């Protein structure tokens, strides 16, 4: 059975043309570690919800853009130059609908923030300005340096069983993070400064996790990163087989 996982794209202005794109590493990780084929979902709003009938899983990827704070009840944006309204209008309803139907969801970086906001949670807009918090942004240097495994996180719950450890090393490339987790979310990884690094949607009828770090970057060389994608792939396969049996 060929699994199909949808990845909502970002809106990109390339020259005079508006285009839809997402980094290729997410598709590579799906194919290499989840045994699934990626399909890019254009950010065209909730009219895309019908595509959930045609896919086996949803991956909410990272992005330089941030969820607009009006989606979690805050009028003032501290990053006004870093928003993608069309992606917000697409991913937030997609996340809610996918979770409601029990479809597996893996949310990464911006994705975990979208997941939290979609379900009613709030975000810190600039984590590095909070007292006692680390600077979780990528910094300068090559891409390999920016995505290097940078700090430890304490892991618990189902995620600990997936990665086979209660402490793992992760990369860190985010300026925003979860403030108040949405109802139904369980925190399953925390950075040394208290920043939430992973959540599970305990209220979901299916497999639904969000991670603040980027397992797609190290899926081929880091066992916990690969394990996350493998577990997502297994969940997508079980979901697809369940739909097939029901038909």
N, C-alpha and C positions, 0 to 999 in steps of 0.2 A: 504494500500500500504506500502510495506517495503522499506524504504529508505536505500541506501548504500552510505557511504561516504569513500572515499579513503584517507589514511594517508601515505604519503611517509616515509619510514623508514630511519634510519641512518645506516651507516656501522660500525659494532662493531667487534673488535678483542677479542674473548673470548678463552683464551688458544691458541691453534694452529689453531683454526678455525675462519674464517671470517663469521660473522653472521649479520642479519638484525633485527633491533629492534627499538622500540619507547616506552616511558613510557605508562603504562596501563591507566593512569588517563584520557588521551584524549578519549579513547574508552568509558570509564565509563561516561564521560560528554556527549558524543554523545548519548549514550543509555539512560541516565537519564534525560537529559534536551532537546535534539533535536529530540528524538524519532527516532533515526537512528542507523543503524548497521555499525560498523567500519570494514574496510578491509585494511590490511597492504599492501602497495605497495613497492616492493623491489627497491632499488636504482640501477637500471641497465641502466640508460640513457634514451635518447629520444625514444628508442624502446618501451617504456611503454605508449606512447601517445595513442595507440589504446584502452587502458583500459578506456579512458574517455567516450567511447561509452557505457560503462557498469555501470557507477556510476552516482550518483545524486548530488554529491558535492565533494569538495576537501578541506581538512584541512591540512595546512602546520604547523607542530608542532614545538615546541622549541627543542633545542639541546645544549649540551656543545660546539659543533663545530660552527665555523663561516664561512660565505660565503667568498670564497677566493677573495682577493681584485682585482685580475686580471679581474674579471668579471665586475668591475666598473672602470676599467682603471688605477689601481694603481699597480705598480710592487712590492712594498715592503710590506710584511706582518708583522704587529706588534704582531701577535699571531701565529707564524709559526707551533706551536705544536697543534693547534686547528682547523684543517681543515678536510673536508670530501668531496673530489673531486667527488666521485660517487653520493653523495646526490646532490651537486651542479648541476651535469650533468643531474640529473633527475628532480629536483624541478623547476629549472628555465624554461626549456621548458614546463613542465607541467602547471606551473602558467600562462604563456603566452597563451597557447592553451585553458586552461579552461576559462580564462577571455574572450578570443575572441569568444567563443561559447556561452557565457552568463551563464556558470555554476557557481553556488554559490561557493565562496571561502572565507574561514576563515583562516587567517594567524596569528600565535601566536609566539611571541618572535623571535627566528631565522626566523620564518615564515614571519613576517612583513618585516624583512631585505631582505629575499629572494624575496618577492613580490616587494619591492622597486627596488632592483637590476635588477630583471627580466624585469621591465618596463623602466629601464634606469636611475635610481637614484643612489646615492652614500651613503656610510656609514662612520660614525666615528668609528675608530677601537678601541679606548680606551677612552670612554666618561669621566671616572673619572680623566683623566689627563688634561682635558680642563678647562680653567679658569672659575670659577663660577658654574661649574657643580657638582652635587651630585655624590656620589659613589653609583651607581645603582646595584652593584653586591650583591649577596646573603649573603655573610659573612659566619660565622661558626654557628654551632648549629644543632639542630635536623631539619629534613625536614619540620616539622610544623612551626618551627621558621623561617627558611629560606623563606618559602612561605607565611609568615604572611602578612596581609594587612598592608602596610608600610607607604605610603604617598598618598596625595590627587592628583588628576589630574582634570584640567578644561576640561569639555566635551562640544562639540557643535555639530551642524548639525544633521544628521540622527542618529548618535550614541547617542546623547542626548535624542532623541525621543525613541530609543530602550531601554535605561537603565532608562528612566524616571527621569533624573536629569542632572544638569549642572556641578555637582562636585561629584566625587566618590572616594573611597579609593581603592588603588590597591597594589599588591605586586610588588617586584622589584628584578629581578635576571638576569641582563644582563650587559655585559661589552661593547657591541657595540650598536649603535643606528643609526637611519636615520640622515644623514647629509643633502644632497640635495634631496628633494622628487622628484620622477619621474614626468614627465609631465602627467597630468590626475589624479594625486592623490590630495585629499583634506585632510588637517590635521584636525582631529576632536577630539583630546585630546592632552593636553600638561601638562608636569610636572611643578612644581614650578620653576625649573631651566631652563626651555625652551626646555627640551628634548621632542621629539615627541613621544607620547604614543599611538596614534591611527591614522589610515588613512582610507579613503574610496576611492575606485577607481571610481571616478566620470565619467570617460570615458568608463567604462565597460557597456556592454549591460545587465548585470545581477548584482546580489548582491555580492559585493566583499569588505571585510573589513580586515584590519590588526590591531592587538593590540600588544603593546610591553610587556604588563603584561600577567599574566597567569590565565584567568578566569576558566580554567578547574580544577584548584585546589580547588576552593570554589563554584563550581556550585550548590552544595546541600545546602549551608548555606548563600550565599551572593546573594541578589536579582539582582544586576547588572550583575554579572557573569552568573547567570542562564538565564537572559534575553538575553544576547549575543548568547548563544547556542540555546535558543528557537527561536530567530529570524533567525539564520542560518538554523535551522531545517525547519522552515516555508518556507524559500526561497528554500531550496532543494525540499520540497514537491511541491511547485508551479512549479519549473523547471521540475520535473519528470512528473507532470500532463500535462504540456505543450508539452513535448515530446510524451507522450502517445496520446494526442489529435491529434498531427500532424501525428502520424503513422496511 
